[in-house]
Amino acid sequence: MRERGRTRRLLGLGARTGGALLRTRLGGQADWRALGEALFEGLSELKGPAMKLAQIMAQWDDLLPPDLADELARLQRQAEPMPWASIRETLVAQYGDLDAHFRDIERRPFASASMGQVHRAVTRGGETLVLKVQYPGLAEVLESDLVQVRRLMRLGRWLRVPQARLDALFEELAASLRGELDYHAEAEALARYRARYAHLDALVIPEPLPELSGPRVLAMRHVAGTPLRELEGADAEVRQRLATALADWLTEELFTHGELHADPHAGNFAADPQGRLVIYDLGAVIPVPEARLVAMMRLLEATLAGDPLAMDEALLALGGRQGQGAPLSLYREAAEAVTPLFRPGAQDFADVRIHRRLRELSPKVWAAMDRLQPPADTLLLSRTLNGHYWNLVRLGARLDMHARTRPLLAWARH
């Protein structure tokens, strides 16, 4: 990874993105598909922070132009892999003689992401493993890339995103990327989660293998699975079992253990042959303080009550509303859009009417950004919950959210 060449490429992509945003601000039409294709090609080759930012943006597919969202979503599915020769260098640095440890290592990865890629391997004893390999040289260029990403993110001001929100998003991204380089912490998280959720029969978490892991290679036992994004046409009963497992696990994570798996993109989840939910990646786990959960549940209660004044009070308590004048009409419309999902009985997460209402509200949300400025310590939490909402949508989940939230709302009152 040559730093100067990366900088030129990143700045070039930034200029192209800025030009598209400027055209829309001046009343013109941007070719979002062409821009998305350029971003896919450039970022999938460069990897690192800018690609991670694009993957985060892809999770906000309810806010982005559809053509751009489609292309960015490809970064979660089809990112170009790093050449085998480069990956092999990292493996040799970890293991020395590869033939002494492995009978075979597949050269083509079955998963490529922003910070590393995953290869199947067979040990000399015949056991199938997966090796998560960090991209060569990534640690050395990370801080330089982050400087360029901060410059690129200034383009968000063309979308009327407040500087405070851009700064918070950058800090979230930087902390997340630095954390993802720590494979020792991820191995510990895998072990902790396996022990903690062993009682959830519908959940599978791969076992880390410390004896075969190192600073830039994380070895795990192989768990076969069909990626979540490929399950939209699967049997309805299987999809509902997965959706229930995901909802149960998230609830226990938050309200029992005060932690949250904070990388919700669909590539990190799969269904094993028994129809259990597989969680592949624990590179991003964040603490969630109880006080934050209480405040969020009070906002939900005010929303379900359709009480805009109580919603504003809850947002102020969260630190998510600043300036003068509460956007009460926006609160009412938001409550009307969200409330149907929490009616008694099983509700359909794939109901397009809900998505349509939320998309229609997007311009009003952007227009109120001078008053609605989510604080840094809720940004990652809200983005994660939003990402899991869309995972439930992809599964066509039918869940009784009324029954699920009643005890949580009661808990928050005490």
C-alpha positions as CSV (number, residue, x, y, z in Angstrom):
1,M,0.0,0.0,0.0
2,R,1.8,3.1,-1.2
3,E,0.7,6.0,0.9
4,R,1.0,8.7,-1.8
5,G,-1.0,6.7,-4.4
6,R,-3.7,5.9,-1.9
7,T,-4.0,9.6,-1.0
8,R,-4.5,10.6,-4.7
9,R,-7.1,7.9,-5.2
10,L,-9.0,8.9,-2.1
11,L,-9.0,12.6,-3.0
12,G,-10.0,11.7,-6.6
13,L,-13.0,9.8,-5.3
14,G,-13.8,12.6,-2.9
15,A,-13.8,15.2,-5.7
16,R,-16.1,13.0,-7.8
17,T,-18.5,12.6,-4.9
18,G,-18.4,16.3,-4.2
19,G,-19.2,17.1,-7.8
20,A,-22.3,14.9,-7.7
21,L,-23.5,16.6,-4.4
22,L,-22.9,20.1,-5.8
23,R,-24.9,19.3,-8.9
24,T,-27.9,18.2,-6.8
25,R,-27.6,21.3,-4.6
26,L,-27.7,23.5,-7.8
27,G,-30.8,21.8,-9.0
28,G,-29.1,19.4,-11.5
29,Q,-29.2,15.6,-11.7
30,A,-26.3,13.5,-10.5
31,D,-25.6,10.1,-12.0
32,W,-25.7,8.2,-8.7
33,R,-25.2,4.8,-10.4
34,A,-22.0,5.9,-12.1
35,L,-20.7,7.4,-8.9
36,G,-21.5,4.3,-6.9
37,E,-19.7,2.1,-9.5
38,A,-16.6,4.4,-9.2
39,L,-16.7,4.2,-5.4
40,F,-17.1,0.4,-5.5
41,E,-14.2,-0.1,-7.8
42,G,-11.9,2.4,-6.0
43,L,-12.7,1.5,-2.4
44,S,-12.8,-2.3,-2.9
45,E,-9.2,-2.1,-4.1
46,L,-8.0,0.4,-1.5
47,K,-9.8,-1.2,1.5
48,G,-9.3,0.4,4.9
49,P,-11.1,3.4,6.5
50,A,-12.8,4.8,3.4
51,M,-14.3,1.4,2.4
52,K,-15.5,1.0,6.0
53,L,-17.2,4.4,5.9
54,A,-19.0,3.4,2.6
55,Q,-20.2,0.2,4.2
56,I,-21.6,2.2,7.1
57,M,-23.3,4.5,4.7
58,A,-24.8,1.5,2.8
59,Q,-26.6,0.6,6.0
60,W,-28.5,3.9,5.7
61,D,-30.2,2.7,2.5
62,D,-33.4,4.4,3.5
63,L,-31.7,7.8,3.2
64,L,-29.4,7.5,0.2
65,P,-30.4,7.7,-3.5
66,P,-31.4,4.1,-4.4
67,D,-28.8,3.7,-7.2
68,L,-26.0,4.8,-4.9
69,A,-27.2,2.6,-2.0
70,D,-27.3,-0.4,-4.3
71,E,-23.7,0.1,-5.4
72,L,-22.4,0.8,-1.9
73,A,-24.2,-2.4,-0.7
74,R,-22.0,-4.4,-3.1
75,L,-19.0,-3.5,-0.8
76,Q,-20.6,-5.8,1.7
77,R,-21.0,-8.6,-0.7
78,Q,-18.4,-8.5,-3.6
79,A,-15.4,-6.4,-2.5
80,E,-12.4,-7.3,-4.6
81,P,-10.0,-9.7,-2.6
82,M,-6.4,-8.9,-1.9
83,P,-4.0,-10.9,-4.2
84,W,-3.0,-14.2,-2.7
85,A,0.7,-13.4,-2.7
86,S,0.1,-10.5,-0.3
87,I,-2.1,-12.6,2.0
88,R,0.5,-15.4,1.9
89,E,3.2,-13.1,3.2
90,T,1.1,-12.4,6.3
91,L,0.4,-16.1,6.9
92,V,4.1,-17.0,6.5
93,A,5.0,-14.2,9.0
94,Q,2.5,-15.8,11.5
95,Y,3.2,-19.5,10.9
96,G,6.6,-19.9,9.2
97,D,6.4,-23.0,7.1
98,L,2.7,-23.2,6.1
99,D,2.9,-26.9,5.1
100,A,4.0,-27.7,8.6
101,H,0.6,-26.5,9.9
102,F,-1.9,-26.9,7.0
103,R,-2.7,-29.5,4.5
104,D,-4.4,-26.8,2.3
105,I,-5.4,-23.1,2.4
106,E,-7.9,-21.9,-0.2
107,R,-6.3,-19.1,-2.1
108,R,-9.6,-17.3,-2.9
109,P,-11.3,-16.0,0.2
110,F,-15.0,-16.7,0.8
111,A,-15.4,-13.3,2.5
112,S,-13.6,-9.9,1.9
113,A,-14.2,-6.9,4.0
114,S,-12.7,-3.5,4.7
115,M,-9.9,-4.6,7.0
116,G,-9.3,-8.2,6.2
117,Q,-10.5,-11.3,4.4
118,V,-11.3,-14.9,5.4
119,H,-9.8,-18.1,3.9
120,R,-10.7,-21.7,4.6
121,A,-7.9,-24.0,5.7
122,V,-7.4,-27.6,6.5
123,T,-4.9,-28.6,9.3
124,R,-2.5,-31.4,9.0
125,G,-4.9,-33.4,11.2
126,G,-7.7,-32.8,8.8
127,E,-9.7,-30.2,10.7
128,T,-11.3,-27.4,8.7
129,L,-10.7,-23.9,10.0
130,V,-11.1,-20.3,8.8
131,L,-8.3,-17.8,8.9
132,K,-9.2,-14.1,9.2
133,V,-6.2,-12.3,7.7
134,Q,-5.6,-8.6,8.2
135,Y,-4.6,-6.8,5.0
136,P,-0.8,-6.3,4.8
137,G,0.4,-2.9,5.8
138,L,-3.0,-1.7,6.9
139,A,-1.8,-0.7,10.4
140,E,0.9,1.5,8.9
141,V,-1.5,3.4,6.6
142,L,-4.5,3.6,8.9
143,E,-3.8,7.0,10.5
144,S,-2.9,8.5,7.1
145,D,-6.1,7.2,5.6
146,L,-8.1,8.6,8.5
147,V,-6.8,12.1,7.7
148,Q,-8.0,11.8,4.2
149,V,-11.4,10.3,5.3
150,R,-11.9,13.3,7.6
151,R,-11.4,15.6,4.5
152,L,-13.9,13.5,2.5
153,M,-16.5,13.6,5.3
154,R,-16.6,17.4,5.0
155,L,-18.6,16.8,1.9
156,G,-21.4,15.8,4.2
157,R,-22.0,19.5,4.8
158,W,-23.5,19.6,1.3
159,L,-26.2,17.3,2.7
160,R,-26.7,19.7,5.6
161,V,-25.2,17.3,8.1
162,P,-24.0,19.4,11.1
163,Q,-20.3,19.5,11.7
164,A,-20.9,18.1,15.2
165,R,-22.5,15.0,13.7
166,L,-19.7,14.6,11.1
167,D,-17.1,14.9,13.8
168,A,-18.9,12.3,15.9
169,L,-19.2,9.9,12.9
170,F,-15.5,10.3,12.3
171,E,-14.5,9.6,15.9
172,E,-16.8,6.5,15.8
173,L,-15.2,5.3,12.6
174,A,-11.7,5.9,13.8
175,A,-12.3,4.1,17.1
176,S,-14.0,1.2,15.3
177,L,-11.2,0.8,12.8
178,R,-8.4,0.9,15.4
179,G,-10.4,-1.7,17.4
180,E,-10.8,-4.0,14.4
181,L,-7.0,-4.2,14.1
182,D,-6.9,-5.9,17.5
183,Y,-7.4,-9.6,16.8
184,H,-6.5,-10.5,20.4
185,A,-9.5,-8.5,21.6
186,E,-11.8,-10.1,19.0
187,A,-10.6,-13.6,20.1
188,E,-11.5,-12.7,23.7
189,A,-14.9,-11.4,22.6
190,L,-15.6,-14.7,20.7
191,A,-14.7,-16.7,23.8
192,R,-16.8,-14.4,26.1
193,Y,-19.8,-14.5,23.8
194,R,-19.6,-18.3,23.4
195,A,-19.7,-18.8,27.1
196,R,-22.3,-16.1,27.8
197,Y,-24.9,-17.3,25.2
198,A,-24.3,-21.1,25.4
199,H,-27.9,-21.4,26.7
200,L,-29.3,-20.0,23.4
201,D,-29.8,-23.1,21.3
202,A,-30.7,-21.1,18.2
203,L,-27.3,-19.2,18.2
204,V,-23.9,-20.3,17.0
205,I,-20.6,-18.4,17.6
206,P,-17.4,-19.9,16.1
207,E,-14.7,-21.0,18.5
208,P,-11.4,-19.0,18.4
209,L,-8.2,-21.0,18.4
210,P,-5.6,-18.9,20.3
211,E,-2.8,-21.4,19.6
212,L,-3.1,-20.7,15.9
213,S,-3.9,-17.0,16.1
214,G,-1.6,-13.9,16.2
215,P,-1.6,-10.1,15.8
216,R,-2.7,-10.3,12.2
217,V,-4.3,-13.7,11.9
218,L,-7.4,-14.9,13.8
219,A,-8.0,-18.7,13.5
220,M,-11.5,-20.1,14.2
221,R,-13.2,-23.4,13.8
222,H,-15.2,-23.5,10.6
223,V,-19.0,-23.0,10.9
224,A,-20.8,-23.5,7.6
225,G,-23.7,-21.2,6.9
226,T,-25.8,-19.4,4.3
227,P,-25.3,-15.7,4.5
228,L,-28.2,-13.6,5.7
229,R,-28.4,-11.6,2.5
230,E,-29.1,-14.9,0.6
231,L,-32.0,-16.0,2.7
232,E,-34.8,-13.7,1.4
233,G,-36.3,-16.5,-0.6
234,A,-35.7,-19.2,2.1
235,D,-38.5,-21.1,3.9
236,A,-40.6,-18.7,5.9
237,E,-40.3,-20.9,9.1
238,V,-36.5,-20.8,8.9
239,R,-36.5,-17.0,8.4
240,Q,-38.8,-16.5,11.4
241,R,-36.7,-18.8,13.6
242,L,-33.6,-16.7,12.6
243,A,-35.5,-13.4,13.2
244,T,-36.6,-14.6,16.7
245,A,-33.0,-15.7,17.5
246,L,-31.6,-12.3,16.4
247,A,-34.2,-10.3,18.4
248,D,-33.8,-12.5,21.6
249,W,-30.0,-12.2,21.4
250,L,-30.0,-8.4,20.9
251,T,-32.4,-8.0,23.8
252,E,-30.2,-10.1,26.1
253,E,-27.0,-8.3,24.9
254,L,-28.4,-4.9,25.8
255,F,-30.6,-5.4,28.8
256,T,-28.8,-8.2,30.6
257,H,-25.1,-7.7,29.8
258,G,-24.9,-4.1,28.7
259,E,-22.9,-4.8,25.5
260,L,-23.7,-4.7,21.8
261,H,-22.2,-6.3,18.7
262,A,-21.8,-3.1,16.8
263,D,-21.2,-4.3,13.2
264,P,-24.7,-5.2,11.9
265,H,-24.1,-5.6,8.2
266,A,-25.7,-8.7,6.8
267,G,-22.3,-10.3,5.8
268,N,-21.6,-11.0,9.5
269,F,-24.6,-13.3,10.0
270,A,-25.7,-16.6,8.4
271,A,-27.9,-19.6,8.9
272,D,-26.2,-23.0,9.6
273,P,-27.7,-26.2,8.1
274,Q,-29.9,-26.6,11.3
275,G,-31.4,-23.2,10.8
276,R,-29.5,-21.6,13.7
277,L,-28.2,-18.0,13.6
278,V,-24.4,-17.8,13.1
279,I,-22.5,-14.7,14.2
280,Y,-19.1,-14.6,12.4
281,D,-17.5,-11.3,13.4
282,L,-17.0,-9.8,16.8
283,G,-14.4,-7.2,15.9
284,A,-16.7,-4.4,17.1
285,V,-18.3,-4.8,20.6
286,I,-19.3,-1.7,22.5
287,P,-20.5,-1.2,26.1
288,V,-24.0,0.3,26.5
289,P,-24.5,2.0,29.9
290,E,-27.8,1.4,31.7
291,A,-28.6,5.1,31.8
292,R,-28.4,5.2,28.0
293,L,-30.9,2.3,27.7
294,V,-33.3,3.9,30.2
295,A,-33.3,7.2,28.2
296,M,-33.8,5.4,24.9
297,M,-36.8,3.4,26.3
298,R,-38.3,6.6,27.6
299,L,-38.1,8.1,24.1
300,L,-39.7,4.9,22.7
301,E,-42.5,5.2,25.3
302,A,-43.2,8.8,24.4
303,T,-43.1,7.9,20.7
304,L,-45.6,5.1,21.2
305,A,-47.9,7.4,23.2
306,G,-47.8,9.9,20.3
307,D,-46.7,12.6,22.8
308,P,-44.4,15.1,20.9
309,L,-43.6,17.1,24.1
310,A,-42.5,14.0,25.9
311,M,-40.5,13.0,22.9
312,D,-38.7,16.3,22.9
313,E,-38.0,16.0,26.7
314,A,-36.6,12.5,26.1
315,L,-34.4,13.7,23.2
316,L,-33.1,16.6,25.4
317,A,-32.2,14.1,28.1
318,L,-30.4,12.0,25.5
319,G,-28.5,15.0,24.3
320,G,-30.0,14.6,20.9
321,R,-31.7,17.9,20.5
322,Q,-30.1,21.3,20.6
323,G,-31.0,24.8,19.6
324,Q,-34.3,26.6,19.9
325,G,-37.7,25.3,18.9
326,A,-38.7,21.6,19.0
327,P,-39.8,20.2,15.6
328,L,-43.1,18.9,17.1
329,S,-44.8,18.2,13.8
330,L,-41.8,16.0,12.8
331,Y,-42.1,14.2,16.1
332,R,-45.8,13.5,15.4
333,E,-45.1,12.2,11.9
334,A,-42.3,10.0,13.2
335,A,-44.5,8.5,15.9
336,E,-47.3,7.8,13.3
337,A,-44.7,6.0,11.1
338,V,-43.2,3.9,13.8
339,T,-46.2,3.0,16.0
340,P,-47.7,0.4,13.7
341,L,-44.7,-1.9,14.2
342,F,-45.5,-2.0,18.0
343,R,-49.2,-2.8,17.8
344,P,-50.3,-6.0,19.7
345,G,-49.7,-9.2,17.8
346,A,-47.1,-10.2,15.2
347,Q,-46.2,-7.3,12.9
348,D,-44.6,-7.6,9.5
349,F,-41.1,-5.9,9.3
350,A,-41.3,-6.2,5.6
351,D,-44.4,-4.0,5.4
352,V,-43.4,-1.5,2.7
353,R,-45.8,1.1,4.1
354,I,-43.5,1.6,7.1
355,H,-40.4,2.0,4.9
356,R,-42.3,4.4,2.7
357,R,-43.3,6.6,5.6
358,L,-39.7,6.6,6.9
359,R,-38.3,7.5,3.5
360,E,-40.8,10.3,3.1
361,L,-39.7,11.7,6.5
362,S,-36.0,11.8,5.5
363,P,-36.0,15.3,3.9
364,K,-37.7,16.7,7.0
365,V,-35.2,15.1,9.3
366,W,-32.3,16.6,7.3
367,A,-34.0,20.0,7.3
368,A,-34.2,19.8,11.2
369,M,-30.6,18.9,11.6
370,D,-29.8,22.2,13.1
371,R,-31.8,21.1,16.1
372,L,-31.5,17.3,16.0
373,Q,-27.8,16.5,16.5
374,P,-27.3,13.0,18.0
375,P,-24.4,13.0,20.5
376,A,-21.3,10.9,19.8
377,D,-22.1,8.3,22.5
378,T,-25.4,7.4,20.8
379,L,-24.4,7.5,17.2
380,L,-22.8,4.0,17.0
381,L,-25.7,2.6,19.1
382,S,-28.4,4.1,16.9
383,R,-26.6,3.0,13.7
384,T,-26.3,-0.5,15.0
385,L,-29.9,-0.8,16.0
386,N,-30.9,0.7,12.6
387,G,-28.7,-1.9,10.9
388,H,-30.4,-4.8,12.8
389,Y,-33.8,-3.4,12.0
390,W,-32.9,-3.8,8.3
391,N,-31.6,-7.3,9.0
392,L,-35.1,-8.1,10.4
393,V,-36.6,-6.5,7.3
394,R,-34.5,-8.7,5.0
395,L,-35.7,-11.8,6.9
396,G,-39.3,-10.7,6.6
397,A,-39.6,-11.0,10.3
398,R,-43.0,-11.2,12.0
399,L,-42.5,-10.3,15.7
400,D,-44.8,-9.2,18.5
401,M,-42.9,-6.1,19.4
402,H,-45.7,-5.0,21.7
403,A,-45.1,-8.0,23.9
404,R,-41.3,-7.7,23.6
405,T,-41.1,-4.1,24.7
406,R,-43.7,-4.0,27.5
407,P,-41.4,-5.4,30.2
408,L,-38.5,-3.3,28.9
409,L,-40.6,-0.1,29.2
410,A,-41.6,-1.1,32.7
411,W,-38.0,-1.7,33.6
412,A,-37.0,1.7,32.4
413,R,-39.6,3.4,34.7
414,H,-38.0,2.0,37.8
